[in-house]
Amino acid sequence: MTVVNKLEQALASAKGLAADLKTFSLDTDDQQAKQMFNSLSSNAENMASMIENRFNYVKTQEPQYGNNSQQKQNKQQNKNELK
């Protein structure tokens, strides 16, 4: 599994965790628990944001994760030039 795949998986997990915690907050009547779940949800959203920033950075730094359509266009252009 590549770094980008691991980051993508971690991002999905963090977003899922944030959503679950928010749901727990909405489902409880206990104000202390509601506050705790909201706080934890906010923390998970912050984690997801940081992971997403890293994910986007890695994609810009690693050519194999770059703009695939641009790479395909370049390959096609090179093939056409060879003909």
C-alpha positions in Angstrom: 0.0 0.0 0.0 1.4 3.4 -1.0 1.6 6.4 1.2 -1.1 8.1 -0.7 -3.4 5.1 -0.3 -2.7 5.1 3.5 -3.4 8.8 3.7 -6.6 8.4 1.7 -7.7 5.6 4.1 -6.8 7.6 7.2 -8.7 10.6 5.8 -11.8 8.5 5.2 -11.5 7.0 8.7 -11.1 10.4 10.3 -14.1 11.8 8.5 -16.2 8.7 9.4 -15.1 9.1 13.1 -16.1 12.8 13.1 -19.5 11.9 11.7 -20.1 9.1 14.2 -19.2 11.3 17.1 -21.5 14.0 15.9 -24.3 11.5 15.6 -23.6 10.3 19.2 -23.8 14.0 20.3 -27.2 14.4 18.6 -28.5 11.1 19.9 -27.9 11.8 23.6 -29.8 13.9 26.1 -27.0 14.0 28.6 -25.5 17.5 28.3 -22.1 16.4 29.5 -21.9 13.5 27.0 -23.2 15.8 24.3 -20.4 18.3 25.0 -17.8 15.6 25.1 -19.0 14.1 21.7 -19.1 17.6 20.1 -15.5 18.3 21.3 -14.3 14.9 20.1 -16.0 15.4 16.7 -14.3 18.8 16.3 -11.0 17.2 17.1 -11.6 14.5 14.5 -12.6 17.1 11.9 -9.3 18.9 12.6 -7.4 15.7 12.2 -9.2 15.0 8.9 -8.3 18.5 7.7 -4.6 18.0 8.6 -4.5 14.6 6.9 -6.2 16.1 3.8 -3.6 18.8 3.6 -0.8 16.2 3.8 -2.6 14.1 1.2 -2.8 17.0 -1.2 0.9 17.9 -0.6 2.1 14.4 -1.2 0.1 14.3 -4.4 1.8 17.4 -5.7 5.3 16.2 -4.7 5.1 12.7 -6.2 4.8 12.6 -10.0 3.0 9.3 -10.1 0.1 10.8 -8.1 -0.1 14.0 -10.2 -2.6 15.0 -12.8 -3.3 11.7 -14.6 -5.1 13.4 -17.5 -2.0 15.6 -18.1 0.3 12.5 -18.1 -2.0 10.7 -20.5 -2.0 13.7 -22.8 1.8 13.8 -22.7 2.1 10.1 -23.5 -0.4 10.4 -26.4 1.5 13.4 -27.7 4.8 11.5 -27.6 3.2 8.6 -29.4 1.9 10.9 -32.1 5.3 12.5 -32.5 6.9 9.1 -33.0 4.5 8.2 -35.9 
